[in-house]
Amino acid sequence: MDVRGDRSGHGRVDGQEARLRYADGDFVIMTGGSFVRCAVSGRPIPLQALRYWSVARQEAYFGPEEAVQNLAPPK
């Protein structure tokens, strides 16, 4: 896998998008790949950098800001 750049979103992720099942503190790879997409921004997240997700919504977040933004109740 080729991951260039950093978590700023300016990097490039090569390979196929993975499909995951998110659990508490872990995830299971259902379909192999090298990255998933952030549910808020659409940015690719390399699997080795994935730290934020929602078990209830089964979606990944690029970072804490996106997780809080998506999980906060509507105003």
Backbone bond lengths (Angstrom), bond angles and torsions (degrees), N, CA, C in turn:
res aa  C-N    CA-C-N  psi(-1)  N-CA   C-N-CA  omega(-1)  CA-C   N-CA-C  phi
1 M - - - 1.452 - - 1.516 108.42 -
2 D 1.297 116.02 141.15 1.452 121.84 179.64 1.516 108.16 -112.17
3 V 1.321 116.36 112.80 1.460 121.47 178.57 1.517 106.92 -119.40
4 R 1.313 116.30 118.47 1.461 120.11 179.78 1.510 109.13 -119.61
5 G 1.315 115.74 147.73 1.450 120.20 -179.57 1.516 110.04 91.34
6 D 1.302 115.97 -158.62 1.456 120.35 -178.28 1.521 109.20 -136.75
7 R 1.318 116.55 -166.70 1.456 120.95 -176.89 1.525 112.79 -74.20
8 S 1.315 117.60 6.96 1.463 120.41 177.87 1.525 111.99 -71.61
9 G 1.340 116.17 -13.48 1.457 119.56 -179.39 1.505 113.12 92.90
10 H 1.333 116.60 2.32 1.452 120.11 -179.54 1.518 112.12 -95.61
11 G 1.319 117.07 1.06 1.453 120.77 -179.62 1.518 111.45 -84.41
12 R 1.313 114.97 -179.40 1.462 120.68 178.67 1.521 107.88 -125.30
13 V 1.298 116.19 137.86 1.456 121.61 177.70 1.518 107.02 -118.25
14 D 1.323 115.95 123.42 1.459 120.62 178.01 1.521 109.28 -99.13
15 G 1.305 116.06 154.09 1.453 120.68 176.72 1.509 111.62 114.29
16 Q 1.304 114.18 -170.88 1.462 122.20 -176.14 1.524 110.13 -94.56
17 E 1.322 115.89 149.23 1.460 121.27 176.51 1.526 109.26 -73.91
18 A 1.322 116.29 131.42 1.460 122.27 179.45 1.525 110.29 -86.40
19 R 1.315 115.89 158.88 1.464 122.44 171.50 1.516 106.55 -117.63
20 L 1.335 116.81 124.51 1.457 121.41 -174.85 1.516 111.39 -119.51
21 R 1.326 114.98 158.59 1.464 122.28 167.10 1.518 104.98 -113.98
22 Y 1.324 116.30 120.15 1.458 121.92 -175.06 1.519 110.40 -90.43
23 A 1.331 115.80 134.69 1.461 122.89 177.66 1.528 107.91 -127.93
24 D 1.320 116.74 176.11 1.463 121.04 178.18 1.521 109.87 -66.44
25 G 1.330 116.62 111.96 1.450 122.10 176.42 1.512 115.97 75.43
26 D 1.316 118.37 6.03 1.459 121.12 -178.39 1.526 109.06 -160.13
27 F 1.307 115.64 170.21 1.463 120.63 173.77 1.514 108.77 -143.75
28 V 1.323 114.83 156.92 1.459 122.15 179.30 1.523 107.46 -114.91
29 I 1.321 116.48 131.16 1.459 121.05 178.70 1.526 108.22 -81.98
30 M 1.326 115.86 114.11 1.460 122.05 -179.77 1.530 110.79 -88.46
31 T 1.333 115.97 -40.72 1.458 122.77 176.05 1.518 106.98 -130.40
32 G 1.316 116.47 123.51 1.455 121.33 -175.55 1.515 113.50 -59.80
33 G 1.304 114.96 149.89 1.452 122.61 178.62 1.511 108.98 175.71
34 S 1.307 116.66 179.16 1.458 120.68 -176.71 1.519 113.59 -108.79
35 F 1.345 117.65 -8.61 1.458 119.82 -177.82 1.523 110.61 -156.31
36 V 1.345 114.77 165.34 1.466 122.90 170.05 1.524 106.70 -126.96
37 R 1.307 117.09 168.06 1.469 120.93 179.52 1.521 110.54 -106.07
38 C 1.326 115.13 142.51 1.458 121.99 176.31 1.527 109.05 -65.98
39 A 1.329 116.36 132.25 1.466 121.51 -179.45 1.524 112.19 -67.94
40 V 1.329 117.76 -21.97 1.461 121.48 -178.23 1.526 111.55 -93.74
41 S 1.325 116.61 -51.63 1.469 120.79 -172.68 1.523 114.17 -99.03
42 G 1.326 117.39 -19.84 1.455 120.69 -175.86 1.517 113.94 80.49
43 R 1.332 117.39 -0.45 1.467 120.79 -179.46 1.521 110.32 -69.83
44 P 1.325 117.19 144.84 1.467 120.00 176.95 1.522 110.88 -71.90
45 I 1.333 116.05 142.14 1.461 122.83 177.57 1.522 107.19 -122.65
46 P 1.337 118.46 113.85 1.469 119.74 175.67 1.527 109.37 -59.10
47 L 1.320 117.61 140.40 1.466 120.21 -177.19 1.518 112.26 -55.82
48 Q 1.338 118.11 -37.12 1.459 119.35 -178.49 1.529 112.15 -71.15
49 A 1.336 118.37 -12.79 1.460 122.11 178.36 1.528 112.30 -103.42
50 L 1.322 118.33 -2.98 1.467 122.38 -176.25 1.523 110.44 -70.40
51 R 1.334 116.67 117.65 1.464 122.43 -179.00 1.530 113.56 -127.78
52 Y 1.322 117.14 -16.84 1.464 120.87 -173.53 1.521 110.51 -126.73
53 W 1.347 115.39 126.74 1.456 120.55 176.22 1.516 109.43 -159.01
54 S 1.317 115.17 165.77 1.460 122.28 176.71 1.522 108.60 -112.50
55 V 1.326 115.67 122.90 1.461 120.32 176.37 1.529 109.00 -69.00
56 A 1.328 117.09 -44.24 1.465 121.43 -177.52 1.527 111.87 -63.01
57 R 1.318 117.05 -40.84 1.469 120.89 -177.97 1.519 113.11 -92.94
58 Q 1.328 117.01 -11.68 1.467 122.42 -178.72 1.527 110.94 52.85
59 E 1.351 114.97 54.22 1.456 120.39 177.74 1.518 110.48 -144.28
60 A 1.331 115.06 153.36 1.462 122.72 -177.07 1.524 110.47 -100.65
61 Y 1.347 115.49 155.15 1.461 122.14 178.12 1.518 109.42 -130.20
62 F 1.327 115.78 140.29 1.458 122.13 -177.26 1.526 111.85 -62.00
63 G 1.318 117.25 -38.72 1.459 121.23 -178.85 1.513 110.59 -160.00
64 P 1.333 116.67 -175.19 1.466 119.92 -177.38 1.525 113.29 -63.56
65 E 1.324 117.58 -34.14 1.467 119.89 -179.87 1.526 111.20 -62.66
66 E 1.324 116.41 -44.41 1.465 120.45 179.48 1.528 111.13 -66.93
67 A 1.325 116.62 -38.93 1.467 120.09 179.38 1.523 110.63 -62.84
68 V 1.322 116.85 -47.24 1.464 120.90 -179.78 1.523 110.19 -65.01
69 Q 1.325 116.28 -41.91 1.468 120.88 -179.79 1.523 110.90 -59.46
70 N 1.303 117.55 -43.04 1.459 120.68 -175.92 1.525 112.95 -81.42
71 L 1.323 117.41 -27.28 1.460 120.24 -176.12 1.520 113.26 -92.97
72 A 1.330 117.63 -11.74 1.461 120.77 179.60 1.525 109.46 -69.63
73 P 1.341 116.75 142.01 1.470 118.56 177.50 1.528 110.37 -64.75
74 P 1.322 117.60 148.31 1.471 120.59 179.72 1.519 111.16 -62.53
75 K 1.326 115.54 147.25 1.479 120.04 -179.87 1.501 110.73 -91.82
